[in-house]
Amino acid sequence: MAQAGVASPVAFAIPSQPLASALTAFGAAARLQVLYPADLARGLTAPAVSGTMTPEDALRRLLVGSGLTYRFTNADTVTLVKPVSGGALDGAMPLDPVTVQGNQERAWGPARGYVAQRSATGTKTDTPLIETPQSISVVTRQQIEAQGAQTLNQALRYTSAVIPETRGATATRLDQMTVRGFSPAQYLDGLRLPGSRDALPQVDMFRLERIEVLKGPSSVLYGQAPPGGIVAMVSKQPTAARFNEITLQGGTYEDFRGTLDLSGPIDAEGKYRYRLLGSVRDADGQVKHTRERRIFVSPSFAWRPDENTTLTIFGHYQRDPHAGSYGSVPAWGSALRNPLGRIATNFYDGEARFEKSDREQASIGYAFEHRFDTTWTVRQNFRYIHSNGHYRSLYNASRLNADMRTLWLSAITTKVDIDAVALDNQAQARFTTGPLSHTLLFGLDYRWQGTDTLSGSAANVARIDLFTPSYGKPIATPAFTSDQWQTDRQIGLYVQDQIKFDRWVLLLGGRYDWIKTRSRTKTIATGATSRSGLDDSAFSGRAGLVYLFDSGFAPYVSYTQSFEPQSGFGFGGKPFDPTRGRQYEVGLKYQPPGINSVITLSMFDLVRTNVLTTDPDPTHICGTGRCQMTAGEVRSRGVEIEGKASLTDGLNVTASYAYLDNKTIKSNSTTLIDTIIAGAPTVTVPLKGKVPTGIPRHTASLWVDYTVQDGRFAGWMLGGGMRYVGTSWGDSANTFKVSDYVLFDAAVSYDFGQLGPRLQGLKATLNVTNLFDKKYVGSCLSYAWCWYGYRRTAIASLRYQW
């Protein structure tokens, strides 16, 4: 007899195929564990099952003519049995069961191999990716480990339409990147992380189960957000089965790291579970005289009093006493020819005794879910985070002497304290109205952030030779000159309905946000204080449609919106309207039945409107200069394709290509052509028609790894990848380009468990990125600011699991 938990209708699109693969597809769609002996389904073919029905009805149809029947042993598990003569279950001998793999994935949990089947980032509900009418890329835990990713940028190197490492091998503490031409917001466990240059609460990759990139506007679920999309990270959670892991790593630039992962049930019934993550890392940066160091501990605890209720508490403490370099090199001698030669890729434009980047963060939060019945489920996610940072540095002052080797430096110092609260309440209802199946979501979320920033700076405090630098110069720390306190509050109310009719899936959503910002800035020398504020509101909408073919193809179309408030006033004291994002997207998703793979092809037209630009009326004066107005527009059009596959013979593949056409299409503003060479003239040109810096038109990647399954080489894994990044503009006036480049990566590992049971769980891995040690410039922001990419980096690891 079926349990109450499997009574809700589900959309099935399972073509006729061998029974074993049909049961795999059934388990994935119904979120059920199907148990049966391997030989029970051998030689049997299942009929096609399509439409919206209960999992029990779908299973009955799959088993027609097979001579098999079933028993639900609990709400999540069904066992296939072969009846005795007469077909009665009474007295039947249950056969030894085996599990159909890959049918237990949840949107907030681990995925099998490189391929995720479900996600909550695009809908805030546990939804198959193929039913979400928007492009979503998922990087699983297995892919992160196989490619040896240490940072968020590195983890997204093989993701379509994502340009990671926009500051190359420097500023590694900031995870700067673009998605479809715009900087994304970052989320952890469904809640937004506060942004900051000097006190950013950066997330370590060892903490994560998966990373998801939702491409395009996302304000209908998340409130204020950039139009390019969001990067949503999902934490590792306590496990039902006991799991322990310890890893030691060592590599290039004196890199050493140790990690610990302990998890499992506390009691015999598994109602209480725990997980403890910890890591220590110490390394030199690629840039001379810089260092990176981190220590963190992340405990979590889960309580599941019954099958309908779960409470998971997350804690985290992290200290980054050294966070590498935030420096740069000028274009002359890196992206552009300098008659004196090429600047070294490890050039350091600071002073080690002056430089400081010390961050600390602590957070506590929880995720709660309760299912009242087959219709109603409520969820609440909460997090409080405190982060502080002390930053002090020399930086390129955008001034190069005529000798083409003497660069001027300025100094900056800050102390930043951040407190942030995030809360998201959700009520979900699954029900039917006639032939329509609904997943209706109501939400109310709240975000508050308070930031206190002390800052000071001094211009042109030192000079450095680009080709024969010398260090040890005394640099006076600038006094703090200002103290700014700012609070930001957002309250959002949203509703969404996922409607299924036969093979159609319609997604509709709407949200209204209220924004309040208050800022107080004190000039320390005089005690004078200025205040400003912003009160705004905005509506965001979304609509999408998917059609599910039996063959696994799913064409879709969608329209989405976003907004971001912007402070300030135009002529007459009129507050600036929020920037708006709108995107039209059409695409095709393909999940071949019976194969653990997914391919997504999408085409999009994305426009950001209400961008600040110069008021064309010269009589409109605001303060000491021309007023601004919200009349600018930036457009991003493109095509992207991404495919992932994890095959049963140990083969994993991920491939991507993206074409981006990003430019400013409306603007009254101008930009300056400034070569930064002393005495060189500057020229002003219109900004309209220009392409933003660091956005290549073409990018592509391919990664393949294979684990030998049997024979004398069983346990060996070989992997390799290629990344291509096309040319990009190096300054806002589009007067010079950064060259394109191709990089190759490699990985090899061995499972020592192949040598005997005593070595079970021991694995050695070597990852090498930029295998051929190519010297390249990752991107430029101007003639003054360019960044070299990572040189060849090797990391060896020894991991033991038990």
VOMAR-675293 format. One record per residue (C-alpha): residue in three letters; x, y, z. Coordinates in steps of 0.5 Angstrom, whole numbers, padded with zeros to 4 digits, always signed. Each point is the difference from the previous one (the first is absolute). Example, Ala and Ser with C-alpha at 12.3 -4.5 7.8 and 13.67 -1.06 7.14 Angstrom:
<sites>
ALA+0025-0009+0016SER+0002+0007-0002
</sites>
This chain:
<sites>
MET+0000+0000+0000ALA+0003+0007-0002GLN+0002+0005+0006ALA-0003+0007+0000GLY+0006+0003-0002VAL+0000-0003-0007ALA-0008+0002-0001SER+0002+0007-0003PRO+0000+0000-0008VAL+0006+0000-0004ALA+0002+0002-0007PHE+0003-0006-0004ALA+0003-0001-0007ILE+0003-0007+0000PRO+0000-0003-0007SER+0000-0007-0001GLN+0007-0003+0002PRO+0003-0006+0003LEU-0003-0001+0007ALA+0006+0002+0004SER+0001+0007-0003ALA-0007+0001+0000LEU+0000-0001+0008THR+0006+0004+0001ALA-0004+0006-0004PHE-0006-0001+0004GLY+0004+0000+0007ALA+0003+0007-0002ALA-0007+0003-0002ALA-0003-0003+0006ARG+0005+0001+0005LEU+0000-0007+0002GLN+0005-0006+0002VAL-0002-0006-0005LEU+0003-0007+0003TYR+0000-0006-0004PRO+0005-0006-0002ALA+0004+0002-0006ASP-0002-0006-0004LEU-0008+0001+0002ALA+0000+0006-0006ARG+0005-0004-0005GLY-0003-0001-0007LEU-0007+0004+0002THR-0002+0007-0004ALA-0005+0005+0003PRO-0005+0003-0003ALA+0000+0008-0001VAL-0003+0004+0006SER-0002+0007-0001GLY-0004+0005+0003THR-0001+0003+0007MET-0002-0006+0005THR+0001-0003+0007PRO+0007-0003+0000GLU-0004-0007+0002ASP-0004+0001-0006ALA+0006+0001-0004LEU+0004-0006+0003ARG-0006-0004-0002ARG+0000+0002-0007LEU+0007-0002-0001LEU-0001-0007+0003VAL-0005-0002-0005GLY+0001-0006-0003SER+0007-0001+0004GLY-0003-0005+0005LEU+0002+0004+0006THR-0003+0004+0006TYR+0002+0004+0005ARG+0000+0002+0007PHE+0001+0007+0004THR+0004-0001+0006ASN+0000+0007+0002ALA-0001+0007-0003ASP+0006+0000-0004THR+0002-0007-0002VAL-0004-0005-0005THR+0002-0008+0000LEU-0001-0004-0007VAL-0002-0007+0002LYS-0003-0006-0005PRO-0006-0003+0003VAL-0001-0007+0001SER-0005-0004-0004GLY-0007+0003+0000GLY+0003+0007+0000ALA-0001+0001+0007LEU+0005+0004+0005ASP-0002-0004+0006GLY+0006-0005+0001ALA+0004+0003-0006MET+0007-0001+0001PRO+0004+0007+0000LEU+0006+0000-0004ASP+0007+0003+0002PRO-0001+0007-0002VAL+0005+0005-0003THR+0000+0007-0001VAL-0002+0004-0007GLN+0006+0005+0001GLY-0001+0007-0002ASN-0007+0001+0003GLN+0001+0003+0006GLU+0002+0007-0002ARG-0003+0006+0004ALA+0001+0007-0002TRP+0004+0002+0006GLY+0004-0007+0000PRO+0006-0003-0004ALA-0001-0002-0007ARG+0003-0007-0003GLY+0006+0002-0004TYR+0000+0006-0004VAL-0007+0001-0002ALA-0005+0003+0005GLN-0008-0002-0002ARG-0003+0005+0005SER+0001+0007+0003ALA-0004+0005+0004THR+0004+0006-0002GLY-0004+0001-0006THR-0007-0001+0004LYS+0001+0000+0007THR-0003-0007+0000ASP+0003-0007-0001THR-0001+0000-0008PRO+0003-0004-0006LEU+0005+0004-0004ILE-0003-0002-0006GLU-0007+0004+0002THR+0003+0006+0002PRO-0001+0005-0006GLN+0007+0004+0001SER+0007-0002-0001ILE+0004-0003+0007SER+0007-0003+0000VAL+0001-0005+0006VAL+0007-0001+0002THR+0000-0007+0005ARG+0005-0002+0005GLN+0003-0005-0004GLN+0002+0005-0005ILE+0002+0005+0005GLU+0005-0006+0002ALA+0002-0003-0006GLN+0002+0007-0003GLY+0004+0002+0007ALA-0004+0007+0000GLN+0002+0004+0006THR-0004+0006-0001LEU-0007+0002-0002ASN+0003+0003-0007GLN+0004-0007-0001ALA-0006-0004+0001LEU-0004+0004-0005ARG+0006+0000-0006TYR-0004-0005-0004THR-0007+0003+0001SER-0003+0003-0006ALA-0001+0008-0001VAL+0004+0001+0007ILE+0007+0004-0001PRO+0003-0002+0007GLU+0007+0003+0002THR-0001+0007-0003ARG+0005+0002+0005GLY+0005-0006-0002ALA+0004-0003+0005THR-0001+0006+0005ALA-0006+0002+0004THR-0001-0007+0001ARG-0004+0002+0007LEU-0005+0003-0004ASP-0003-0005-0005GLN-0001+0005-0005MET-0003-0002-0007THR-0006+0001-0005VAL-0006-0004-0002ARG-0003+0002-0007GLY+0004+0007+0001PHE-0002+0002+0007SER+0003-0001+0007PRO-0004-0005+0003ALA-0003+0000+0007GLN+0002-0006+0005TYR-0004-0004+0004LEU+0001-0006+0005ASP-0006-0005+0002GLY-0005+0005-0003LEU+0002+0006+0003ARG+0004+0006-0002LEU+0007+0001+0002PRO+0002+0007+0002GLY+0005+0004-0005SER+0006+0003+0002ARG+0007+0001-0003ASP+0004+0000+0006ALA-0005-0004+0005LEU-0003-0005-0005PRO-0002-0006+0003GLN+0003-0005-0005VAL-0002-0007+0000ASP+0005-0006-0001MET-0001-0005-0005PHE+0001-0006+0005ARG-0007+0002+0004LEU-0004-0001-0006GLU-0004-0005-0003ARG-0002+0003-0007ILE+0000+0007-0003GLU-0005+0002-0005VAL+0000+0006-0005LEU-0007+0003-0001LYS+0001+0004-0007GLY-0004+0006-0001PRO-0005+0005+0005SER-0002-0003+0006SER-0003+0005+0004VAL-0007-0004+0000LEU+0003-0004+0005TYR+0006+0003+0003GLY-0002+0008+0000GLN+0005+0005-0002ALA+0006-0004-0004PRO+0004+0002-0006PRO-0003-0002-0007GLY+0005-0005-0002GLY-0002-0005+0005ILE+0002-0003+0007VAL+0005-0005+0002ALA-0003-0005+0006MET+0004-0004+0004VAL-0003-0006+0004SER+0004-0002+0006LYS+0001-0007+0002GLN-0005-0003+0005PRO+0000-0006+0006THR+0000-0006-0004ALA-0005-0006+0002ALA+0006-0005+0000ARG+0007+0001+0003PHE+0005+0003-0004ASN+0007+0002+0002GLU+0005+0003-0004ILE+0007+0004+0001THR+0005+0003-0006LEU+0007+0002+0000GLN+0002+0005-0006GLY+0006+0003-0002GLY+0002+0004-0007THR+0003+0006-0003TYR+0002+0006+0003GLU+0001-0004+0007ASP-0008-0001+0000PHE-0002-0005+0006ARG-0007-0002+0002GLY-0003-0005+0005THR-0007-0001+0000LEU-0005-0004+0004ASP-0007-0002-0001LEU-0004-0005+0005SER-0007-0001+0000GLY-0006-0005+0002PRO-0005-0002+0004ILE+0000+0001+0008ASP-0005-0005+0002ALA-0002-0007-0002GLU-0007+0003-0004GLY+0004+0006-0004LYS-0004+0005+0003TYR+0006+0004+0002ARG+0005+0001-0005TYR+0007+0004+0000ARG+0005+0003-0005LEU+0007+0003+0002LEU+0004+0003-0005GLY+0007+0003+0001SER+0006+0003-0004VAL+0006+0003+0001ARG+0004+0003-0006ASP+0007+0004-0001ALA+0003+0002-0007ASP+0004+0005-0003GLY-0004+0004-0006GLN+0002+0000-0007VAL+0002+0008+0001LYS+0007+0001+0004HIS+0000+0001+0007THR-0008-0002+0001ARG-0003-0005+0004GLU-0006-0004+0001ARG-0003-0003+0006ARG-0006-0003+0003ILE-0003-0004+0005PHE-0008-0001+0001VAL-0004-0005+0004SER-0007-0001-0002PRO-0005-0005+0005SER-0007-0002-0002PHE-0005-0003+0003ALA-0007-0003-0002TRP-0006-0003+0003ARG-0005-0004-0003PRO-0005-0002+0005ASP-0005-0003-0006GLU+0000-0001-0007ASN-0003+0007-0001THR+0004+0004+0004THR+0007+0002+0000LEU+0004+0006+0003THR+0007+0001-0002ILE+0005+0005+0004PHE+0006+0003-0003GLY+0006+0003+0003HIS+0006+0003-0003TYR+0007+0003+0002GLN+0005+0003-0004ARG+0006+0004+0000ASP+0004+0002-0006PRO+0006+0004+0003HIS+0004+0000-0007ALA-0004+0001-0006GLY+0005+0001-0006SER+0001+0006-0004TYR-0005+0005-0003GLY+0005+0003-0005SER+0000+0001-0007VAL+0005+0001-0006PRO-0001+0006-0005ALA-0001-0003-0007TRP+0006+0003-0003GLY+0005-0006+0001SER-0006-0005+0001ALA-0006+0000-0005LEU+0004+0005-0004ARG+0007+0001-0002ASN+0005+0004+0004PRO+0007+0001-0004LEU+0003-0002+0007GLY-0003-0007+0000ARG-0005-0004+0004ILE-0002+0001+0007ALA+0001-0006+0004THR-0006-0004+0002ASN+0002+0000+0007PHE+0001+0008+0000TYR-0002+0003+0007ASP-0003+0007+0000GLY+0000+0000+0008GLU+0004+0000+0006ALA+0000-0006+0004ARG+0001+0003+0007PHE-0006+0005-0002GLU-0005-0005-0003LYS-0005-0003+0004SER-0006-0004-0001ASP-0003-0003+0006ARG-0007-0002+0000GLU-0005-0004+0005GLN-0007-0003-0001ALA-0005-0003+0005SER-0007-0003-0002ILE-0006-0004+0003GLY-0006-0002-0004TYR-0005-0005-0001ALA-0004-0004-0005PHE-0007-0002+0002GLU-0005-0004-0004HIS-0007-0003+0002ARG-0005-0004-0004PHE-0007+0000+0003ASP-0003-0004-0005THR+0001-0002-0008THR-0002+0007-0001TRP+0003+0005+0004THR+0007+0001+0002VAL+0004+0006+0004ARG+0007+0002+0000GLN+0004+0005+0003ASN+0007+0002-0001PHE+0004+0005+0005ARG+0007+0002+0000TYR+0004+0005+0004ILE+0007+0002-0002HIS+0005+0005+0003SER+0006+0001-0004ASN+0006+0005+0001GLY+0006+0002-0004HIS+0006+0004+0001TYR+0003+0002-0007ARG+0007+0004-0002SER+0003+0000-0006LEU+0004+0004-0006TYR-0003+0000-0006ASN+0001+0003-0007ALA-0001+0007-0001SER-0002+0000-0007ARG+0007+0004-0002LEU+0006-0002-0004ASN+0006+0004-0001ALA+0002+0001-0007ASP+0006-0005+0001MET-0005-0005+0000ARG+0002-0004+0006THR-0001+0005+0006LEU-0007-0001+0003TRP-0003+0004+0005LEU-0004-0003+0006SER-0005+0002+0005ALA-0002-0002+0007ILE-0007-0002+0003THR-0002-0003+0007THR-0007-0002+0002LYS-0003-0004+0006VAL-0007-0003-0002ASP-0005-0003+0005ILE-0006-0003-0003ASP-0006-0003+0003ALA-0006-0004-0004VAL-0006-0003+0001ALA-0004-0004-0005LEU-0007-0004+0001ASP-0004-0003-0005ASN-0007-0003+0001GLN-0003-0005-0005ALA-0007-0004+0000GLN-0001-0005-0006ALA-0006-0003-0002ARG-0001-0006-0005PHE-0007-0001-0002THR-0004-0001-0007THR-0005+0004-0003GLY-0004-0005-0005PRO+0006-0002-0005LEU+0005+0005+0003SER+0005-0002+0005HIS+0003+0006+0004THR+0006+0002+0004LEU-0002+0006+0003LEU+0005+0004+0004PHE-0001+0006+0005GLY+0006+0004+0003LEU+0002+0005+0005ASP+0007+0002+0000TYR+0004+0005+0004ARG+0007+0003+0000TRP+0004+0005+0004GLN+0007+0002+0000GLY+0004+0005+0004THR+0007+0002-0003ASP+0005+0005+0004THR+0006+0002-0004LEU+0006+0004+0002SER+0004+0002-0006GLY+0006+0004-0001SER+0005+0001-0006ALA+0006+0004-0003ALA+0002+0001-0007ASN+0006-0001-0003VAL+0004-0002+0006ALA+0005-0004-0004ARG+0003-0003-0006ILE+0003-0006-0003ASP+0004-0003-0006LEU-0004-0005-0004PHE+0006-0004-0002THR+0004+0001+0006PRO-0004+0001+0006SER+0003+0001+0006TYR-0004+0000+0007GLY+0001+0002+0007LYS-0002+0007+0000PRO-0003+0003+0006ILE-0008+0001-0002ALA-0004+0004+0005THR-0007-0002+0002PRO-0005+0005-0002ALA-0004+0002+0005PHE-0008-0001+0000THR-0003+0006-0003SER-0007-0003+0000ASP-0005-0005+0004GLN-0006-0002-0004TRP-0006-0004+0003GLN-0005-0003-0005THR-0006-0004+0001ASP-0004-0004-0006ARG-0007-0003+0001GLN-0004-0004-0004ILE-0007-0003+0001GLY-0002-0004-0006LEU-0007-0004-0001TYR+0000-0005-0006VAL-0005-0005-0003GLN+0001-0006-0005ASP-0004-0005-0003GLN+0003-0006-0004ILE-0006-0003-0004LYS+0001-0006-0004PHE-0005-0003-0005ASP+0002-0006-0004ARG+0007+0001-0002TRP-0001+0008+0000VAL+0003+0004+0006LEU-0001+0007+0001LEU+0003+0004+0005LEU-0003+0007+0003GLY+0003+0004+0005GLY+0000+0007+0003ARG+0003+0004+0006TYR+0000+0007+0003ASP+0006+0003+0004TRP+0000+0005+0005ILE+0007+0003+0001LYS+0003+0005+0005THR+0007+0003+0000ARG+0003+0004+0005SER+0007+0003+0000ARG+0004+0005+0005THR+0007+0002-0002LYS+0004+0004+0005THR+0007+0004-0002ILE+0004-0002+0006ALA+0005+0006+0000THR-0006+0005+0000GLY-0006-0004+0003ALA-0004+0002-0005THR-0006-0005-0002SER-0004-0001-0006ARG-0006-0005-0001SER-0004-0003-0005GLY-0005-0005-0001LEU-0004-0004-0006ASP-0007-0002+0001ASP-0002-0004-0006SER-0005-0006-0003ALA+0000-0004-0006PHE-0004-0006-0003SER+0003-0006-0004GLY-0003-0005-0004ARG+0002-0006-0004ALA-0004-0005-0004GLY+0003-0006-0004LEU-0003-0006-0004VAL+0003-0007-0001TYR-0002-0006-0004LEU+0002-0007+0002PHE+0001-0005-0006ASP+0001-0008+0002SER+0006+0000-0004GLY+0004+0005+0006PHE-0001+0006-0004ALA-0003+0006+0003PRO+0000+0007-0004TYR-0002+0006+0005VAL-0001+0007-0001SER+0000+0006+0006TYR+0000+0007+0002THR+0003+0002+0007GLN+0002+0007+0003SER+0004+0003+0005PHE+0002+0006+0004GLU+0005+0004+0004PRO-0001+0006+0004GLN+0005+0006-0001SER+0001+0006+0004GLY+0001+0007-0001PHE-0005+0005-0004GLY+0000+0003-0006PHE-0002+0007-0002GLY-0006+0003+0004GLY+0002-0005+0006LYS-0003-0005-0004PRO+0002-0007+0003PHE+0003-0005-0005ASP-0005-0005-0002PRO+0003-0008+0001THR+0004-0003-0006ARG-0004-0005-0003GLY+0001-0006-0004ARG-0004-0004-0005GLN+0002-0006-0003TYR-0004-0005-0006GLU+0003-0007+0000VAL-0001-0006-0005GLY+0003-0006+0001LEU+0000-0008-0001LYS+0002-0005+0006TYR+0001-0007-0001GLN+0001-0006+0004PRO+0000-0006-0003PRO-0004-0006+0003GLY+0004-0005+0004ILE+0007+0005-0001ASN+0003+0004+0006SER+0001+0006-0004VAL-0003+0007-0002ILE+0001+0005-0006THR-0003+0007+0000LEU+0000+0005-0005SER-0003+0007+0001MET+0000+0007-0004PHE-0001+0006+0004ASP-0002+0007-0001LEU+0002+0004+0007VAL+0000+0007+0001ARG+0001+0005+0006THR-0004+0006+0000ASN+0000+0006+0004VAL+0008+0001+0000LEU+0003+0006+0003THR+0002+0005-0006THR+0002+0007-0001ASP-0006+0005+0000PRO+0000+0003-0007ASP-0002+0007+0002PRO+0006+0004+0002THR-0004+0004+0005HIS-0002-0005+0004ILE+0005+0000+0006CYS+0001-0004+0006GLY+0005+0002+0005THR+0006+0001-0004GLY-0001-0003-0006ARG-0005-0002-0005CYS-0006-0004+0002GLN-0002-0007-0002MET-0006-0004-0002THR-0002-0007-0001ALA+0000-0001-0007GLY+0005-0004-0002GLU+0000-0008-0002VAL+0005-0005-0001ARG-0002-0006-0004SER+0002-0008+0000ARG-0002-0004-0005GLY+0003-0007-0001VAL+0000-0008-0001GLU+0002-0005+0005ILE+0001-0008+0000GLU+0002-0004+0005GLY+0000-0008+0001LYS+0002-0004+0006ALA+0000-0008+0000SER+0002-0005+0005LEU-0001-0007-0003THR+0000-0006+0004ASP+0007-0003-0003GLY+0004+0006+0004LEU+0000+0005-0005ASN-0002+0007+0001VAL-0001+0006-0005THR-0001+0007+0001ALA+0000+0005-0006SER-0002+0007-0001TYR+0000+0006-0005ALA-0003+0007+0000TYR-0001+0006-0005LEU-0001+0007+0004ASP-0001+0006-0004ASN+0000+0005+0006LYS+0000+0008-0001THR-0003+0007+0002ILE-0006+0001-0004LYS-0002+0007+0003SER+0004+0005+0003ASN+0001+0007+0001SER+0007-0001+0003THR+0007+0001-0002THR+0006-0004+0002LEU+0008+0002+0000ILE+0005-0003-0004ASP+0006+0000+0005THR+0006-0004-0002ILE+0003+0002+0007ILE+0007+0002-0003ALA+0002+0007+0003GLY-0001+0006-0005ALA-0004-0004-0005PRO-0007+0003-0002THR-0007-0003+0002VAL-0006+0000-0004THR-0007+0000+0001VAL-0005-0005-0004PRO-0007-0002+0001LEU-0001-0006+0004LYS-0006-0002-0004GLY+0001-0006-0005LYS+0006-0002+0005VAL+0001-0007+0002PRO+0002-0001+0008THR+0007-0002+0002GLY+0001-0008+0001ILE-0006-0003-0004PRO+0003-0004-0005ARG-0005-0002-0006HIS+0002-0007+0000THR+0002-0005+0005ALA+0000-0008+0000SER+0002-0005+0004LEU+0001-0008+0000TRP+0001-0005+0006VAL+0001-0007+0000ASP+0002-0005+0005TYR+0000-0008+0000THR+0000-0005+0006VAL+0003-0007-0002GLN-0006-0005+0003ASP+0004-0006-0001GLY+0006-0004-0002ARG+0008+0002+0002PHE-0002+0007+0000ALA-0006+0000+0004GLY-0001+0006+0005TRP+0004+0005-0005MET-0003+0006-0002LEU+0003+0005-0005GLY-0003+0007-0002GLY+0001+0006-0004GLY-0003+0006-0002MET+0001+0006-0005ARG-0003+0007+0001TYR+0000+0005-0005VAL-0002+0008+0001GLY+0000+0005-0006THR+0002+0007+0000SER-0003+0005+0004TRP+0001+0008+0000GLY+0005+0002+0005ASP-0003+0007+0001SER-0007+0004+0000ALA+0002+0004-0006ASN+0001-0007-0004THR+0007+0002-0002PHE+0004-0006+0001LYS-0001-0008+0001VAL+0002-0005+0005SER+0002-0006-0004ASP-0004-0007+0000TYR+0003-0006+0003VAL+0000-0007+0000LEU+0001-0004+0007PHE+0001-0007+0001ASP-0001-0004+0007ALA+0001-0007+0002ALA-0002-0005+0006VAL+0003-0007+0002SER-0003-0004+0006TYR+0001-0007+0003ASP-0005-0004+0004PHE+0005-0004+0005GLY-0006-0004+0002GLN+0001-0004-0007LEU+0006-0003+0004GLY-0003-0003+0006PRO-0006+0001+0005ARG+0005+0003+0005LEU+0001+0006-0005GLN-0007+0001-0001GLY-0002+0008+0000LEU+0007+0002-0002LYS+0001+0004-0006ALA+0006+0004-0003THR-0002+0006-0005LEU+0005+0005-0004ASN-0004+0006-0003VAL+0004+0005-0005THR-0003+0006-0003ASN+0003+0004-0006LEU+0004-0006-0001PHE+0005+0003-0005ASP+0001+0006+0004LYS-0003+0005-0005LYS+0002+0007+0002TYR-0007+0004-0001VAL-0004+0006+0002GLY-0006-0001+0003SER-0004+0006-0001CYS+0001+0008+0000LEU-0004+0005+0003SER+0004+0006-0003TYR+0007+0002-0002ALA+0002+0000+0007TRP-0003-0006+0003CYS+0001-0007-0003TRP+0001-0007+0003TYR+0004-0006-0002GLY-0003-0007+0000TYR+0002-0006+0004ARG+0006-0003-0002ARG+0001-0008+0001THR-0002-0002+0006ALA+0000-0007+0003ILE-0003-0003+0006ALA+0001-0007+0003SER-0005-0003+0005LEU-0001-0006+0004ARG-0007-0002+0002TYR-0002-0005+0005GLN-0008-0002+0001TRP-0003-0004+0005
</sites>
